[in-house]
Amino acid sequence: MSEPILGDIDLFDCFLSTHGDPYVEEVYRRGIFGLFQLSSPAYPKGIIEIAKYYEHIRATLHGVLFLFKTKNTGLLNYKLEHHMIWNPSLVSKELASNVCSEITQALPIKAH
């Protein structure tokens, strides 16, 4: 979402794709239903149908690790940035914190 407009991908893009519009401030919303987003009876019928397709994902996918080449690092310089976004239905905050520490040790890169 941000790359075509700003030339960069940011943390809000990761949250949008995994948690959808309700998870981010209104200025970042793009009409997106996220992979881990729970359905609500208040949603329009079309969104409720989309949510049904994501039930298997929400029940099995524990998280998504987004890896991005850091902007302006050159063709052969592979400095990476990562964002680990967890499925709150399957992963506790404590487990997420522990795994994030392990990821940061394995990939000593800019992390959020």
C-alpha positions as CSV (number, residue, x, y, z in Angstrom):
1,M,0.0,0.0,0.0
2,S,2.7,2.5,0.9
3,E,5.3,1.4,-1.6
4,P,3.5,2.7,-4.7
5,I,2.7,6.0,-3.0
6,L,5.8,6.6,-0.8
7,G,8.3,4.2,-2.3
8,D,8.6,2.3,1.0
9,I,6.8,-0.4,3.0
10,D,6.1,0.3,6.6
11,L,4.8,-1.3,9.8
12,F,1.2,-0.1,9.1
13,D,1.2,-2.1,5.8
14,C,2.1,-5.2,7.8
15,F,-0.7,-4.5,10.3
16,L,-3.2,-3.9,7.5
17,S,-2.5,-7.1,5.8
18,T,-2.7,-9.2,9.0
19,H,-5.1,-7.4,11.2
20,G,-7.1,-5.2,8.8
21,D,-8.4,-1.6,9.0
22,P,-9.7,-1.7,12.6
23,Y,-6.1,-2.3,13.9
24,V,-4.7,1.0,12.6
25,E,-5.6,4.6,12.9
26,E,-8.1,5.9,10.4
27,V,-5.4,7.8,8.3
28,Y,-3.8,4.4,7.5
29,R,-7.0,2.5,6.6
30,R,-7.4,1.3,3.0
31,G,-10.5,-0.9,3.2
32,I,-8.6,-4.1,4.0
33,F,-9.7,-7.2,5.8
34,G,-6.7,-8.8,7.5
35,L,-5.6,-12.4,7.6
36,F,-6.0,-12.6,11.4
37,Q,-9.0,-10.2,11.6
38,L,-12.1,-11.6,13.3
39,S,-15.5,-11.2,11.7
40,S,-18.2,-9.1,13.3
41,P,-22.0,-9.2,12.8
42,A,-21.7,-5.4,12.2
43,Y,-19.7,-5.9,9.0
44,P,-21.5,-5.9,5.6
45,K,-22.4,-9.3,4.2
46,G,-19.5,-9.2,1.6
47,I,-17.0,-8.8,4.4
48,I,-18.5,-11.6,6.4
49,E,-18.1,-13.8,3.4
50,I,-14.5,-12.9,3.1
51,A,-13.9,-13.6,6.7
52,K,-15.2,-17.1,6.2
53,Y,-12.4,-17.7,3.7
54,Y,-9.9,-16.7,6.2
55,E,-11.0,-19.0,9.0
56,H,-8.5,-21.7,8.1
57,I,-5.7,-19.1,8.0
58,R,-6.7,-17.8,11.5
59,A,-6.8,-21.3,12.8
60,T,-3.4,-22.4,11.5
61,L,-1.1,-19.5,10.8
62,H,0.7,-18.3,14.0
63,G,2.4,-15.3,12.5
64,V,3.8,-13.6,9.5
65,L,7.5,-12.5,9.2
66,F,7.8,-9.5,6.8
67,L,11.3,-9.0,5.5
68,F,12.2,-5.9,3.6
69,K,15.5,-4.7,2.1
70,T,16.3,-1.4,3.8
71,K,15.7,1.5,1.6
72,N,18.7,3.1,-0.2
73,T,21.1,0.3,0.7
74,G,22.3,-0.5,-2.8
75,L,22.0,-3.4,-5.1
76,L,24.3,-5.9,-3.3
77,N,23.9,-4.6,0.2
78,Y,21.4,-6.8,1.9
79,K,20.5,-4.9,5.0
80,L,17.1,-6.1,6.0
81,E,14.3,-4.8,8.2
82,H,11.8,-7.2,9.7
83,H,8.4,-7.0,11.3
84,M,7.0,-10.1,13.0
85,I,3.2,-9.9,13.2
86,W,1.5,-12.5,15.4
87,N,-1.9,-14.1,15.2
88,P,-3.4,-13.1,18.6
89,S,-5.8,-16.0,18.5
90,L,-2.9,-18.5,18.6
91,V,0.1,-16.8,20.2
92,S,0.3,-15.3,23.6
93,K,2.2,-12.0,24.2
94,E,4.8,-13.9,26.2
95,L,5.5,-16.4,23.5
96,A,5.6,-13.7,20.9
97,S,8.1,-11.7,22.9
98,N,10.3,-14.8,23.4
99,V,10.3,-15.7,19.7
100,C,10.9,-12.1,18.7
101,S,14.0,-12.1,20.8
102,E,15.2,-15.3,19.1
103,I,14.5,-13.8,15.6
104,T,16.4,-10.6,16.5
105,Q,19.4,-12.7,17.6
106,A,19.3,-14.8,14.4
107,L,18.7,-11.7,12.1
108,P,20.6,-8.8,13.7
109,I,18.8,-6.2,11.7
110,K,16.6,-3.3,12.3
111,A,13.5,-4.7,14.0
112,H,10.1,-3.4,15.3
